[in-house]
Amino acid sequence: MQQPPPLISYVITAVIVVAMLYFRLRRLRGTRPLRVGTLWIVPAIFLVLTAVTLAQSPPQGLAWLLIVVALAAGSLIGWHRGKAMRIGVDPETHALTQTASPLAIILIFALIGFRMAVRSIAQYEHVSQASLMLITDGLLVLALGLFTVQRLEMFLRAQRLLREAKVASQPA
């Protein structure tokens, strides 16, 4: 069995993650344009990445159940993350804007932390290669569900808000 890394490596990692979280949360104060037409790009990239990964080494038997559960969990998290994003519509120009919620960023960092913990446990507890691949596949599918459903929720809500703004701006 390998020796676990010294405590200092965990402290350094924690400091880096906390610093990244701090600077990312500071940038959340501003709004950015929301381009509804480009919301599909990240899910498409993750879909291709996931399909290639699963095609190279497909899960066997009950492992597919974990994949389905990961997709469902990612979808649920993605829906909540999408709802946490604030979307605004300029009443005059009908330009869409978005403001990320701190909850959305904290959620991503929690998933990164979970992945790091699993990786650390697997490295020092002699977890089989098949188990590591299943964990990696599960996290990849979870990310696919998260990004896809988050953007779907944002797209649907942006379309609804835009329709409402156009109706409200029409003369009575």
Kinemage of the C-alpha trace (Angstrom):
@kinemage 1
@onewidth
@group {chain A} dominant
@subgroup {mainchain}
@vectorlist {calphas} color= white
{ca met a 1} P 0.000 0.000 0.000
{ca gln a 2} L 1.296 3.458 -0.920
{ca gln a 3} L 1.951 6.089 1.672
{ca pro a 4} L -0.675 8.816 1.673
{ca pro a 5} L 0.610 12.237 0.672
{ca pro a 6} L 1.586 14.583 3.466
{ca leu a 7} L -1.050 16.866 4.911
{ca ile a 8} L 0.629 19.856 3.267
{ca ser a 9} L -0.488 18.696 -0.199
{ca tyr a 10} L -4.120 18.723 0.946
{ca val a 11} L -3.679 22.163 2.489
{ca ile a 12} L -2.132 23.566 -0.695
{ca thr a 13} L -4.960 22.096 -2.786
{ca ala a 14} L -7.571 23.520 -0.410
{ca val a 15} L -5.968 26.977 -0.512
{ca ile a 16} L -5.918 26.938 -4.324
{ca val a 17} L -9.563 25.837 -4.533
{ca val a 18} L -10.684 28.449 -1.985
{ca ala a 19} L -8.751 31.181 -3.825
{ca met a 20} L -10.327 30.173 -7.139
{ca leu a 21} L -13.770 30.156 -5.522
{ca tyr a 22} L -13.175 33.596 -3.992
{ca phe a 23} L -12.094 35.195 -7.279
{ca arg a 24} L -14.877 33.496 -9.226
{ca leu a 25} L -17.520 34.658 -6.743
{ca arg a 26} L -16.179 38.247 -6.987
{ca arg a 27} L -16.705 38.186 -10.762
{ca leu a 28} L -20.358 37.198 -10.315
{ca arg a 29} L -21.402 40.743 -9.525
{ca gly a 30} L -21.734 41.780 -13.166
{ca thr a 31} L -24.173 40.693 -15.814
{ca arg a 32} L -23.176 39.204 -19.131
{ca pro a 33} L -25.082 38.956 -22.370
{ca leu a 34} L -27.022 35.714 -22.746
{ca arg a 35} L -26.750 34.319 -26.241
{ca val a 36} L -29.579 31.815 -26.425
{ca gly a 37} L -28.351 30.551 -29.783
{ca thr a 38} L -25.078 29.294 -28.296
{ca leu a 39} L -26.435 27.452 -25.254
{ca trp a 40} L -26.241 24.138 -27.132
{ca ile a 41} L -22.446 24.214 -27.648
{ca val a 42} L -21.234 22.984 -24.223
{ca pro a 43} L -23.800 20.143 -24.048
{ca ala a 44} L -22.840 19.084 -27.586
{ca ile a 45} L -19.157 18.935 -26.638
{ca phe a 46} L -19.932 16.897 -23.527
{ca leu a 47} L -22.216 14.599 -25.519
{ca val a 48} L -19.438 13.821 -28.003
{ca leu a 49} L -16.874 13.389 -25.207
{ca thr a 50} L -19.209 11.088 -23.280
{ca ala a 51} L -20.152 9.042 -26.339
{ca val a 52} L -16.506 8.530 -27.325
{ca thr a 53} L -15.524 7.606 -23.765
{ca leu a 54} L -18.370 5.127 -23.305
{ca ala a 55} L -17.816 3.623 -26.776
{ca gln a 56} L -14.162 2.926 -26.013
{ca ser a 57} L -14.987 0.949 -22.898
{ca pro a 58} L -18.738 0.427 -22.469
{ca pro a 59} L -20.040 -0.302 -18.972
{ca gln a 60} L -21.162 -3.877 -18.409
{ca gly a 61} L -24.312 -5.192 -16.723
{ca leu a 62} L -25.388 -3.268 -13.640
{ca ala a 63} L -22.820 -0.563 -14.350
{ca trp a 64} L -25.368 0.878 -16.771
{ca leu a 65} L -27.631 1.467 -13.771
{ca leu a 66} L -24.961 3.705 -12.233
{ca ile a 67} L -24.679 5.560 -15.550
{ca val a 68} L -28.449 6.156 -15.636
{ca val a 69} L -28.470 7.268 -11.979
{ca ala a 70} L -25.552 9.646 -12.664
{ca leu a 71} L -27.409 11.101 -15.657
{ca ala a 72} L -30.564 11.578 -13.567
{ca ala a 73} L -28.603 13.165 -10.702
{ca gly a 74} L -26.743 15.453 -13.108
{ca ser a 75} L -30.020 16.453 -14.731
{ca leu a 76} L -31.580 17.287 -11.367
{ca ile a 77} L -28.535 19.312 -10.306
{ca gly a 78} L -28.476 21.008 -13.711
{ca trp a 79} L -32.121 22.031 -13.460
{ca his a 80} L -31.508 23.627 -10.066
{ca arg a 81} L -28.296 25.262 -11.287
{ca gly a 82} L -30.127 26.639 -14.326
{ca lys a 83} L -32.904 28.052 -12.140
{ca ala a 84} L -30.255 29.696 -9.953
{ca met a 85} L -28.970 31.700 -12.921
{ca arg a 86} L -30.631 35.110 -13.047
{ca ile a 87} L -31.888 36.058 -16.505
{ca gly a 88} L -32.936 39.585 -17.352
{ca val a 89} L -34.543 41.205 -20.390
{ca asp a 90} L -33.967 44.824 -21.305
{ca pro a 91} L -37.510 46.246 -21.767
{ca glu a 92} L -36.488 48.475 -24.669
{ca thr a 93} L -33.999 46.395 -26.674
{ca his a 94} L -35.159 42.943 -25.526
{ca ala a 95} L -31.512 42.001 -25.029
{ca leu a 96} L -31.071 39.054 -22.669
{ca thr a 97} L -28.555 39.119 -19.828
{ca gln a 98} L -27.488 36.556 -17.286
{ca thr a 99} L -26.002 36.730 -13.827
{ca ala a 100} L -24.599 33.574 -12.314
{ca ser a 101} L -25.732 32.649 -8.859
{ca pro a 102} L -23.136 31.950 -6.166
{ca leu a 103} L -24.970 28.656 -5.625
{ca ala a 104} L -24.158 27.643 -9.187
{ca ile a 105} L -20.428 28.198 -8.705
{ca ile a 106} L -20.350 26.537 -5.292
{ca leu a 107} L -22.061 23.512 -6.831
{ca ile a 108} L -19.365 23.156 -9.485
{ca phe a 109} L -16.618 23.408 -6.862
{ca ala a 110} L -18.401 20.776 -4.753
{ca leu a 111} L -18.369 18.406 -7.736
{ca ile a 112} L -14.670 19.089 -8.290
{ca gly a 113} L -14.019 18.378 -4.616
{ca phe a 114} L -15.988 15.135 -4.834
{ca arg a 115} L -13.979 14.065 -7.867
{ca met a 116} L -10.697 14.846 -6.081
{ca ala a 117} L -11.799 12.870 -3.022
{ca val a 118} L -12.757 9.843 -5.099
{ca arg a 119} L -9.474 10.008 -6.978
{ca ser a 120} L -7.494 10.219 -3.729
{ca ile a 121} L -9.352 7.303 -2.146
{ca ala a 122} L -8.958 5.201 -5.262
{ca gln a 123} L -5.240 5.896 -5.469
{ca tyr a 124} L -4.477 4.730 -1.940
{ca glu a 125} L -7.056 2.017 -1.381
{ca his a 126} L -6.239 -0.284 -4.317
{ca val a 127} L -9.457 0.231 -6.239
{ca ser a 128} L -9.666 -1.814 -9.440
{ca gln a 129} L -9.185 -0.222 -12.857
{ca ala a 130} L -12.772 -1.147 -13.795
{ca ser a 131} L -14.101 0.644 -10.715
{ca leu a 132} L -12.062 3.748 -11.509
{ca met a 133} L -13.372 3.767 -15.070
{ca leu a 134} L -16.936 3.392 -13.807
{ca ile a 135} L -16.482 6.305 -11.391
{ca thr a 136} L -14.970 8.433 -14.150
{ca asp a 137} L -17.744 7.472 -16.572
{ca gly a 138} L -20.350 8.256 -13.927
{ca leu a 139} L -18.889 11.712 -13.279
{ca leu a 140} L -18.691 12.402 -17.009
{ca val a 141} L -22.349 11.419 -17.508
{ca leu a 142} L -23.295 13.476 -14.440
{ca ala a 143} L -21.594 16.508 -16.064
{ca leu a 144} L -23.431 15.793 -19.330
{ca gly a 145} L -26.792 15.822 -17.553
{ca leu a 146} L -25.859 18.891 -15.525
{ca phe a 147} L -24.728 21.059 -18.449
{ca thr a 148} L -27.469 19.893 -20.817
{ca val a 149} L -30.412 20.382 -18.480
{ca gln a 150} L -28.997 23.622 -17.039
{ca arg a 151} L -28.866 25.136 -20.483
{ca leu a 152} L -32.251 23.690 -21.434
{ca glu a 153} L -33.832 25.328 -18.378
{ca met a 154} L -32.101 28.618 -19.178
{ca phe a 155} L -33.218 28.440 -22.823
{ca leu a 156} L -36.853 27.766 -21.923
{ca arg a 157} L -36.936 30.503 -19.289
{ca ala a 158} L -35.177 33.028 -21.559
{ca gln a 159} L -37.682 32.331 -24.339
{ca arg a 160} L -40.591 32.812 -21.946
{ca leu a 161} L -39.159 36.045 -20.509
{ca leu a 162} L -38.483 37.376 -23.991
{ca arg a 163} L -42.068 36.606 -25.102
{ca glu a 164} L -43.445 38.322 -21.997
{ca ala a 165} L -41.245 41.385 -22.568
{ca lys a 166} L -42.364 41.681 -26.203
{ca val a 167} L -46.032 41.401 -25.219
{ca ala a 168} L -45.572 43.989 -22.469
{ca ser a 169} L -43.904 46.455 -24.848
{ca gln a 170} L -46.685 46.335 -27.454
{ca pro a 171} L -49.105 49.274 -27.305
{ca ala a 172} L -52.433 48.387 -25.788
